[in-house]
Each structure stands twice: as structure tokens, then as C-alpha cells.
Amino acid sequence: MLSGAMLLAVTSGQPDLVAKLGPGATADWAGLLFSAAQITGAGGLLGYGIVLAWIFGREFSDATVSALFALPVGRGSIAAAKIAVFALWSVGTALALAGALVVVGLVGGLGAPTSEVWAGLARQTALGVLTSAIVTPVAWVTTVTRSTLVGVAATIAIVIVAQVGVLVGAGGWMPFAAPTLWAMSGGSGVSPLQLALVGVIPLVSTALTVATWRRLQLDR
């Protein structure tokens, strides 16, 4: 919806709106994908992080965590399953968003996607998946604090760290910002090594979260 609104603002030809949109102020597929990457980079972090905080905090906020101790399934396995479901859901939303962008572009009169556009849509899909991956520390923070609200606060902190990292010039070496910079630059603004470092975050966060759930105690 936001990408479509930005495309509509550009095609309206109002100079004040076009000036505010910056590099994304072009009525073509490149402008649409640039805007979508910007929105996903910020809004995606918040959206995925809040959902993840709820997934791992609901038993604590609803005071039903004690029921987990009566299940024949280990708590570490439960945590791993939560992350697996979140990962599958994230891939689904990323694919759905790419499909929605195709519809927006066609309805907006941008013409049939070219091979370059399809490559951009593939990067957009990857951006969605990577964005969900870099908020996985929220699962561990929520578990340690036993608070969904603190998990949401951790999500906001990640957004702030990503923004500050870009402002101070860390660029692609800031894992929380690297996926967005990679997608917005058409894949040229971030090196393969910098993008690979993003994968460390979900691996470490998942391991910590599963280990913490495995050691959960009713008294704390």
C-alpha cells in the first residue's frame, strides 16, 4: 500500500512530493522497488520483531508457561519449533510482498517486468527473509526478560542501531542495515562477505534462545 501510494504520488507530478521521495521518485520499476526496499528495511524490522516478541512472550504474558513443563516435548524443541514457524511465515510474507509489488507495478502502468525487474524482485524477497533473520535476537531478549514489551523495545533498539550505523558510515559492515543497503543498491552496495555476516545473527540468537528455553525454571 505504501509503495503504491508513493508511485501514485510520483505519477501525480507534484514537485513537492517528488522532492520528498528522493531517489525513489521515478515512475518506473526501479523507483517502485527502491521505495519498497526502504519501507521493508524499516517497517519490516518493526513488523517481524513485534511478531517474534509475541511468539516468545505470549506464554509469559498469559501466565501459561507452567503448562509447558507438563508436555512430553522438551522446551528446547518448543523454542526451535517457534523459530521454524516464524521462519516459514517470514518466507511466506516476503513472497507475498513480491507478488503484491508485481500487481502494483502492473496496475500502475509500469509495463511487464523485465529480467532486471525480476532480479530486483528476487532481491526484495531476499530482503524480507534477511530482515526477519536479523531480528532473531528479540526472541532471546524476550525469553530472558520474560516480557513481550521488552521484546518490542529490543526491536525498536535494533531499528535505532541500524539507522545510527548507517549515519556513522558503517555501511555494509552493520549487519542490521546490510540487507537494506544491499537491496537498495541493486546488489552492488554490499560485498558478499558483509552480507554473509548477517547470517551469524540468526545462528547465534537461535542457539542462545533454544539453550535458554531448555534451562527454563518455574521460579525464574
Secondary structure as GFF3:
##gff-version 3
##sequence-region A 1 220
A	DSSP	alpha_helix	2	12	.	.	.	ID=ss1
A	DSSP	alpha_helix	15	21	.	.	.	ID=ss2
A	DSSP	three_ten_helix	22	24	.	.	.	ID=ss3
A	DSSP	alpha_helix	29	39	.	.	.	ID=ss4
A	DSSP	pi_helix	40	44	.	.	.	ID=ss5
A	DSSP	alpha_helix	45	61	.	.	.	ID=ss6
A	DSSP	three_ten_helix	65	70	.	.	.	ID=ss7
A	DSSP	alpha_helix	75	107	.	.	.	ID=ss8
A	DSSP	alpha_helix	115	133	.	.	.	ID=ss9
A	DSSP	alpha_helix	137	145	.	.	.	ID=ss10
A	DSSP	alpha_helix	148	167	.	.	.	ID=ss11
A	DSSP	three_ten_helix	171	173	.	.	.	ID=ss12
A	DSSP	alpha_helix	178	184	.	.	.	ID=ss13
A	DSSP	alpha_helix	192	197	.	.	.	ID=ss14
A	DSSP	alpha_helix	200	214	.	.	.	ID=ss15
###
